Amino acid sequence: MSRRWPKAHGSASRRPTLTTWVLRLGLAIILAVGWFLAAGPGGVSPLILPAFPDVFRELGEILADPTTWQDARVTAIEILIAIAISMLAGFAIGGWIARTPRRTRIFEPILFWNYVIPHVLFYPLLVLWVGVDMWSKVAYSAWIGVVPMAIATAGGFRAVAHSQIRLGIAFGASRSQIDRQIKLRAALPMVASGMRITVSTCVVTVLVAEMLASTHGLGFELKRNISLYNSAGAMALMLILLTLVGLINFGVSAALRMINHGADLQGRQL
Amino acid sequence: MLHSSSSSSTGNDIAIEMEDVGVVYQAAQRAEVAAVKGLNLTVAHGEFVAIIGPSGCGKSTTLHCMGGLQKATAGRVLSGGVVVEGPDATRAAFVFQDYTLLPWLSIIDNVALGLNFRGEPKSARRKVAQHQLESVRLDHVADRFPGELSGGMQQRVAVARALAMDPSILLLDEPFGALDEQTRRTIGLEMARVLTETGKTVVLVTHSIDEALFWADRVLLMNSDGELADVIEVEGERPRSLDFMTTPEFGEARARIFEWLVKQHGDSAVIADE
């Protein structure tokens, strides 16, 4: 089957122009200048907003420290494992729920109810059950991350047009062909949205869990610097975390860009 | 109970036979709705039959029964002497009103869809699909996607998709219902030519009186009770030219159908294409 995607015209496929990059750079410069002025003489307290040179000095020291790279590796592994578990389990659960209207009626409200639970209250229990190492973070993050994936998957499969399923039946598709070649393809845009939310959720929850109870990881280091009132060190770690998160999102966005071409095409009419 | 059969049909010539077919749906509050009642009709090989009637009279249900998409709750449907148990696109292929082209597939892969489900090798199915696109004069858009085509072009692709299965019967469910009048007439001429050239048995469900009379050998009128109410034989060889629509026979048949439809709807008649 042809998988070629013509150049779509939705926002997901539009490459940034030179003007866009110039404007983004301009915004970054304005923020940097604002930071420089605010942290200067007569400005904000260095405890709240440390000066540029202090932050970059701390950043250099942190990057030169081998334990930083070990912590970054631990955090990255926790996030990636949590994402993988959330996506696979969420997809399986959502697909199972969407199979029949009865299952949807019974289980979908439970999934939505999961959103309003303050999951952080259960984290100490997870630490008791699993320990304070990386698996409690993975379990915590995956438990929360599976929900948006399951909801998006169930919604995506439920929204598949009956006319498309009827088409498959009329043209002799088997049940498995209808599932793979029609339902899954039609549900992909919503499933892709669920993936994006799941990635963000897993990143945030892993970092929160590391800050709550951990002995390793960038979240743990961030909390340690904050508790020592080392604002410059904390800010430097935030820059490292933003870079890590940016890299993860870049990888996910690249994968989703291809999937979202289908969503763009579905919306276009002459 | 009216029975309609082709004037030329014999046992061996029959493509579709419906024997006392009824379809009852379960509605809300456990109520039953009889969509089709006591339908008896035959369609001969190579015949073009149109079914017309008010909205909700069971036209599409009848068509779906012929194609095996809908199981009859009473009576039976036979095709080539064999009871129809389910859909089989090599026997009877559908063209739906909403085209239903899969937006993530290219045009040529949409046309080859049924062949793909059947497990045909890629090169073979693309060759067949290319040929069918040429027959509807859309070979130049083979590598484009449905969202880039107009409604009329999409419907022609849907016809090509049905023809790619090489079925003996084509079932068209208001194929041009979603198009504007001008496009409908333009494409109608072309499709009438294409479908006549194939020599296949065609059953067309339509709201348009002109379409039914222009295309078909026989027009079946279904009433709002889901019964076959009347049959009109249409003289004139196919494919017909636009001149056919100015003949007295066309005018009389049109007036007869229009009068019948008005009686079906009462004074507040809403008739398509007037």
Chai-1 contact restraints between the chains, C-beta under 6 A:
chainA,res_idxA,chainB,res_idxB,connection_type,confidence,min_distance_angstrom,max_distance_angstrom,comment,restraint_id
A,M1,B,D109,contact,1.0,0.0,6.0,A-B,restraint_1
A,S2,B,S106,contact,1.0,0.0,6.0,A-B,restraint_2
A,S2,B,D109,contact,1.0,0.0,6.0,A-B,restraint_3
A,S163,B,D98,contact,1.0,0.0,6.0,A-B,restraint_4
A,S163,B,T100,contact,1.0,0.0,6.0,A-B,restraint_5
A,L167,B,T100,contact,1.0,0.0,6.0,A-B,restraint_6
A,I169,B,P87,contact,1.0,0.0,6.0,A-B,restraint_7
A,A170,B,L69,contact,1.0,0.0,6.0,A-B,restraint_8
A,A170,B,P87,contact,1.0,0.0,6.0,A-B,restraint_9
A,A170,B,F94,contact,1.0,0.0,6.0,A-B,restraint_10
A,F171,B,A89,contact,1.0,0.0,6.0,A-B,restraint_11
A,F171,B,L113,contact,1.0,0.0,6.0,A-B,restraint_12
A,F171,B,G114,contact,1.0,0.0,6.0,A-B,restraint_13
A,F171,B,F117,contact,1.0,0.0,6.0,A-B,restraint_14
A,G172,B,A89,contact,1.0,0.0,6.0,A-B,restraint_15
A,G172,B,G114,contact,1.0,0.0,6.0,A-B,restraint_16
A,G172,B,F117,contact,1.0,0.0,6.0,A-B,restraint_17
A,A173,B,F117,contact,1.0,0.0,6.0,A-B,restraint_18
A,Q177,B,F117,contact,1.0,0.0,6.0,A-B,restraint_19
A,R185,B,W104,contact,1.0,0.0,6.0,A-B,restraint_20
A,G262,B,W104,contact,1.0,0.0,6.0,A-B,restraint_21
A,L265,B,P103,contact,1.0,0.0,6.0,A-B,restraint_22
A,L265,B,F145,contact,1.0,0.0,6.0,A-B,restraint_23
A,L265,B,G147,contact,1.0,0.0,6.0,A-B,restraint_24
A,Q266,B,P103,contact,1.0,0.0,6.0,A-B,restraint_25
A,R268,B,G147,contact,1.0,0.0,6.0,A-B,restraint_26
A,L270,B,S150,contact,1.0,0.0,6.0,A-B,restraint_27
